[in-house]
Amino acid sequence: MSVTKAKKSELIQAYKVSEKDNGGSVESQVAVLTERIRNLTEHMKANHKDQHSKRGLLLMVNRRKKLLAYIKKRNASEYEELIKKLGLRK
């Protein structure tokens, strides 16, 4: 159900900003959060009464929302590119 280490490092490599980036950049954090949200959404479809996971899902969605707002404020074109690459809204 959770994101494996291999998948996480693959996402970080795909979305890293610089060579020294090990997953700390906002873009790679959003990518990993998006993968976790997608996995948890699938879990919630099968287990709709799981309130603990639902709360965790909402916390992750809100965290991603805040990070995306930060990216949008910092650089709007970078934001547009990231949401298009991740397949989020618009």
MIMARLUM-214757 format. One record per atom (N, C-alpha, C): chain; atom name; residue number from 0; x, y, z; residue in three letters. Coordinates in steps of 0.1 Angstrom, whole numbers, plus 5000, padded with zeros to 4 digits. Atoms other than C-alpha are relative to their C-alpha. Example, Ala and Ser with C-alpha at 12.3 -4.5 7.8 and 13.67 -1.06 7.14 Angstrom:
('A','N',0,(5009,4988,5000),'ala');
('A','CA',0,(5123,4955,5078),'ala');
('A','C',0,(5009,5012,5000),'ala');
('A','N',1,(4991,4989,5000),'ser');
('A','CA',1,(5137,4989,5071),'ser');
('A','C',1,(4992,5011,5008),'ser');
! end
This chain:
('A','N',0,(5008,4988,5000),'met');
('A','CA',0,(5000,5000,5000),'met');
('A','C',0,(5009,5013,5000),'met');
('A','N',1,(4992,4988,4999),'ser');
('A','CA',1,(5028,5025,5008),'ser');
('A','C',1,(5010,5000,4988),'ser');
('A','N',2,(4990,4998,5011),'val');
('A','CA',2,(5054,5038,4984),'val');
('A','C',2,(5013,4993,5004),'val');
('A','N',3,(4988,5007,4997),'thr');
('A','CA',3,(5084,5015,4982),'thr');
('A','C',3,(5012,5010,4999),'thr');
('A','N',4,(4988,4991,5001),'lys');
('A','CA',4,(5119,5029,4986),'lys');
('A','C',4,(5005,5002,4986),'lys');
('A','N',5,(4995,4999,5014),'ala');
('A','CA',5,(5127,5021,4950),'ala');
('A','C',5,(4991,5010,4992),'ala');
('A','N',6,(5010,4991,5007),'lys');
('A','CA',6,(5095,5039,4937),'lys');
('A','C',6,(5003,5015,5005),'lys');
('A','N',7,(4998,4987,4995),'lys');
('A','CA',7,(5103,5069,4960),'lys');
('A','C',7,(5013,5006,4994),'lys');
('A','N',8,(4987,4995,5006),'ser');
('A','CA',8,(5139,5072,4948),'ser');
('A','C',8,(4998,5003,4985),'ser');
('A','N',9,(5003,4998,5014),'glu');
('A','CA',9,(5126,5069,4912),'glu');
('A','C',9,(4993,5013,4998),'glu');
('A','N',10,(5007,4987,5001),'leu');
('A','CA',10,(5102,5098,4918),'leu');
('A','C',10,(5009,5012,5003),'leu');
('A','N',11,(4991,4989,4997),'ile');
('A','CA',11,(5129,5119,4934),'ile');
('A','C',11,(5010,5003,4989),'ile');
('A','N',12,(4992,4998,5011),'gln');
('A','CA',12,(5152,5113,4905),'gln');
('A','C',12,(4993,5007,4988),'gln');
('A','N',13,(5008,4994,5011),'ala');
('A','CA',13,(5125,5123,4880),'ala');
('A','C',13,(4997,5015,5003),'ala');
('A','N',14,(5005,4986,4997),'tyr');
('A','CA',14,(5115,5155,4898),'tyr');
('A','C',14,(5011,5009,5007),'tyr');
('A','N',15,(4990,4992,4993),'lys');
('A','CA',15,(5148,5167,4914),'lys');
('A','C',15,(5003,5012,4992),'lys');
('A','N',16,(4997,4986,5006),'val');
('A','CA',16,(5158,5203,4908),'val');
('A','C',16,(5015,5001,4997),'val');
('A','N',17,(4986,4999,5003),'ser');
('A','CA',17,(5196,5199,4911),'ser');
('A','C',17,(5006,4987,5003),'ser');
('A','N',18,(4993,5012,4999),'glu');
('A','CA',18,(5222,5172,4912),'glu');
('A','C',18,(5001,4996,5015),'glu');
('A','N',19,(4999,5003,4986),'lys');
('A','CA',19,(5225,5175,4950),'lys');
('A','C',19,(4987,4997,5007),'lys');
('A','N',20,(5014,5002,4995),'asp');
('A','CA',20,(5187,5171,4955),'asp');
('A','C',20,(4998,4985,5004),'asp');
('A','N',21,(5003,5014,4996),'asn');
('A','CA',21,(5179,5140,4976),'asn');
('A','C',21,(4986,4999,5005),'asn');
('A','N',22,(5014,5001,4996),'gly');
('A','CA',22,(5142,5146,4979),'gly');
('A','C',22,(4995,5011,5009),'gly');
('A','N',23,(5004,4989,4991),'gly');
('A','CA',23,(5142,5178,4999),'gly');
('A','C',23,(4993,5011,4992),'gly');
('A','N',24,(5006,4989,5008),'ser');
('A','CA',24,(5130,5200,4970),'ser');
('A','C',24,(4985,4999,5001),'ser');
('A','N',25,(5015,5000,4999),'val');
('A','CA',25,(5094,5210,4970),'val');
('A','C',25,(4994,4992,4989),'val');
('A','N',26,(5006,5007,5011),'glu');
('A','CA',26,(5088,5195,4936),'glu');
('A','C',26,(5001,4985,5002),'glu');
('A','N',27,(4999,5015,4998),'ser');
('A','CA',27,(5101,5160,4946),'ser');
('A','C',27,(4991,4996,5012),'ser');
('A','N',28,(5009,5002,4989),'gln');
('A','CA',28,(5081,5163,4979),'gln');
('A','C',28,(4985,4998,4995),'gln');
('A','N',29,(5014,5000,5005),'val');
('A','CA',29,(5049,5170,4959),'val');
('A','C',29,(4998,4987,4992),'val');
('A','N',30,(5001,5013,5008),'ala');
('A','CA',30,(5057,5140,4935),'ala');
('A','C',30,(4998,4988,5009),'ala');
('A','N',31,(5001,5011,4991),'val');
('A','CA',31,(5061,5116,4964),'val');
('A','C',31,(4986,5000,5007),'val');
('A','N',32,(5013,4999,4994),'leu');
('A','CA',32,(5030,5129,4982),'leu');
('A','C',32,(4989,4996,4990),'leu');
('A','N',33,(5010,5004,5010),'thr');
('A','CA',33,(5010,5125,4950),'thr');
('A','C',33,(4999,4985,4998),'thr');
('A','N',34,(5000,5014,5001),'glu');
('A','CA',34,(5020,5089,4947),'glu');
('A','C',34,(4994,4993,5012),'glu');
('A','N',35,(5006,5005,4987),'arg');
('A','CA',35,(5011,5083,4984),'arg');
('A','C',35,(4985,5002,5000),'arg');
('A','N',36,(5015,4997,5001),'ile');
('A','CA',36,(4977,5100,4978),'ile');
('A','C',36,(4993,4990,4991),'ile');
('A','N',37,(5006,5010,5010),'arg');
('A','CA',37,(4970,5078,4948),'arg');
('A','C',37,(4998,4986,5006),'arg');
('A','N',38,(5001,5014,4994),'asn');
('A','CA',38,(4978,5046,4967),'asn');
('A','C',38,(4989,5000,5011),'asn');
('A','N',39,(5010,4999,4989),'leu');
('A','CA',39,(4957,5057,4997),'leu');
('A','C',39,(4986,5001,4995),'leu');
('A','N',40,(5013,4998,5007),'thr');
('A','CA',40,(4928,5067,4974),'thr');
('A','C',40,(4995,4986,4996),'thr');
('A','N',41,(5004,5014,5004),'glu');
('A','CA',41,(4927,5031,4960),'glu');
('A','C',41,(4996,4992,5013),'glu');
('A','N',42,(5003,5007,4987),'his');
('A','CA',42,(4928,5018,4996),'his');
('A','C',42,(4986,5004,5005),'his');
('A','N',43,(5012,4995,4995),'met');
('A','CA',43,(4899,5040,5005),'met');
('A','C',43,(4988,4996,4992),'met');
('A','N',44,(5011,5005,5008),'lys');
('A','CA',44,(4878,5028,4976),'lys');
('A','C',44,(4995,4986,5005),'lys');
('A','N',45,(5003,5013,4995),'ala');
('A','CA',45,(4879,4993,4990),'ala');
('A','C',45,(4996,5000,5015),'ala');
('A','N',46,(5002,4999,4986),'asn');
('A','CA',46,(4878,5003,5027),'asn');
('A','C',46,(4994,5014,5004),'asn');
('A','N',47,(5005,4987,4998),'his');
('A','CA',47,(4855,5033,5029),'his');
('A','C',47,(4997,5004,5014),'his');
('A','N',48,(5003,4997,4986),'lys');
('A','CA',48,(4849,5030,5066),'lys');
('A','C',48,(5013,5002,5008),'lys');
('A','N',49,(4987,4998,4993),'asp');
('A','CA',49,(4886,5033,5075),'asp');
('A','C',49,(5003,5015,5003),'asp');
('A','N',50,(4999,4986,4996),'gln');
('A','CA',50,(4885,5066,5093),'gln');
('A','C',50,(5014,5005,5002),'gln');
('A','N',51,(4987,4997,4997),'his');
('A','CA',51,(4921,5066,5104),'his');
('A','C',51,(5008,5003,4987),'his');
('A','N',52,(4993,4998,5013),'ser');
('A','CA',52,(4934,5063,5068),'ser');
('A','C',52,(4994,5012,4993),'ser');
('A','N',53,(5007,4989,5006),'lys');
('A','CA',53,(4908,5089,5057),'lys');
('A','C',53,(5007,5013,5005),'lys');
('A','N',54,(4994,4988,4994),'arg');
('A','CA',54,(4923,5114,5081),'arg');
('A','C',54,(5014,5002,4995),'arg');
('A','N',55,(4987,4999,5006),'gly');
('A','CA',55,(4958,5106,5069),'gly');
('A','C',55,(5000,5005,4986),'gly');
('A','N',56,(5001,4996,5014),'leu');
('A','CA',56,(4947,5111,5033),'leu');
('A','C',56,(4997,5015,4999),'leu');
('A','N',57,(5003,4986,5000),'leu');
('A','CA',57,(4932,5145,5041),'leu');
('A','C',57,(5012,5008,5004),'leu');
('A','N',58,(4988,4992,4996),'leu');
('A','CA',58,(4964,5156,5059),'leu');
('A','C',58,(5010,5000,4988),'leu');
('A','N',59,(4991,5000,5012),'met');
('A','CA',59,(4985,5145,5028),'met');
('A','C',59,(4995,5010,4989),'met');
('A','N',60,(5005,4992,5010),'val');
('A','CA',60,(4962,5163,5004),'val');
('A','C',60,(5002,5015,5004),'val');
('A','N',61,(4998,4986,4995),'asn');
('A','CA',61,(4963,5195,5025),'asn');
('A','C',61,(5015,5004,4999),'asn');
('A','N',62,(4986,4997,5001),'arg');
('A','CA',62,(5001,5193,5027),'arg');
('A','C',62,(5005,5002,4986),'arg');
('A','N',63,(4997,4998,5014),'arg');
('A','CA',63,(5004,5189,4990),'arg');
('A','C',63,(4994,5013,4994),'arg');
('A','N',64,(5006,4988,5004),'lys');
('A','CA',64,(4980,5218,4985),'lys');
('A','C',64,(5009,5012,5004),'lys');
('A','N',65,(4992,4990,4995),'lys');
('A','CA',65,(5002,5240,5006),'lys');
('A','C',65,(5013,5001,4992),'lys');
('A','N',66,(4987,5000,5008),'leu');
('A','CA',66,(5034,5230,4988),'leu');
('A','C',66,(4998,5005,4986),'leu');
('A','N',67,(5003,4995,5014),'leu');
('A','CA',67,(5018,5236,4954),'leu');
('A','C',67,(4997,5015,5000),'leu');
('A','N',68,(5003,4985,4999),'ala');
('A','CA',68,(5006,5271,4966),'ala');
('A','C',68,(5014,5007,5001),'ala');
('A','N',69,(4987,4994,4999),'tyr');
('A','CA',69,(5042,5278,4975),'tyr');
('A','C',69,(5007,5001,4987),'tyr');
('A','N',70,(4994,5001,5013),'ile');
('A','CA',70,(5055,5267,4941),'ile');
('A','C',70,(4994,5010,4991),'ile');
('A','N',71,(5007,4990,5008),'lys');
('A','CA',71,(5028,5288,4924),'lys');
('A','C',71,(5004,5014,5003),'lys');
('A','N',72,(4996,4986,4996),'lys');
('A','CA',72,(5038,5319,4944),'lys');
('A','C',72,(5014,5003,4995),'lys');
('A','N',73,(4985,4999,5003),'arg');
('A','CA',73,(5075,5313,4937),'arg');
('A','C',73,(5002,5001,4984),'arg');
('A','N',74,(4998,5000,5015),'asn');
('A','CA',74,(5072,5305,4899),'asn');
('A','C',74,(4988,4994,4994),'asn');
('A','N',75,(5012,5005,5006),'ala');
('A','CA',75,(5039,5302,4881),'ala');
('A','C',75,(5002,4990,4988),'ala');
('A','N',76,(4998,5009,5011),'ser');
('A','CA',76,(5053,5286,4850),'ser');
('A','C',76,(5005,4986,5004),'ser');
('A','N',77,(4995,5013,4994),'glu');
('A','CA',77,(5071,5259,4871),'glu');
('A','C',77,(4988,4993,5006),'glu');
('A','N',78,(5012,5006,4994),'tyr');
('A','CA',78,(5038,5253,4889),'tyr');
('A','C',78,(4992,4993,4989),'tyr');
('A','N',79,(5008,5005,5011),'glu');
('A','CA',79,(5019,5248,4856),'glu');
('A','C',79,(5007,4987,4994),'glu');
('A','N',80,(4993,5012,5005),'glu');
('A','CA',80,(5046,5224,4843),'glu');
('A','C',80,(4999,4988,5009),'glu');
('A','N',81,(5000,5010,4990),'leu');
('A','CA',81,(5046,5204,4875),'leu');
('A','C',81,(4986,4993,5001),'leu');
('A','N',82,(5013,5006,4999),'ile');
('A','CA',82,(5008,5199,4877),'ile');
('A','C',82,(4997,4992,4987),'ile');
('A','N',83,(5002,5007,5013),'lys');
('A','CA',83,(5008,5189,4840),'lys');
('A','C',83,(5007,4987,5000),'lys');
('A','N',84,(4992,5012,4999),'lys');
('A','CA',84,(5036,5164,4846),'lys');
('A','C',84,(4994,4989,5009),'lys');
('A','N',85,(5005,5009,4990),'leu');
('A','CA',85,(5019,5149,4876),'leu');
('A','C',85,(4985,4996,4997),'leu');
('A','N',86,(5014,5004,5003),'gly');
('A','CA',86,(4984,5148,4860),'gly');
('A','C',86,(4990,5005,5010),'gly');
('A','N',87,(5009,4994,4990),'leu');
('A','CA',87,(4968,5171,4886),'leu');
('A','C',87,(4992,5011,4993),'leu');
('A','N',88,(5009,4990,5005),'arg');
('A','CA',88,(4939,5194,4878),'arg');
('A','C',88,(5003,5007,4987),'arg');
('A','N',89,(4999,4992,5012),'lys');
('A','CA',89,(4935,5217,4848),'lys');
('A','C',89,(5004,4991,4988),'lys');
! end
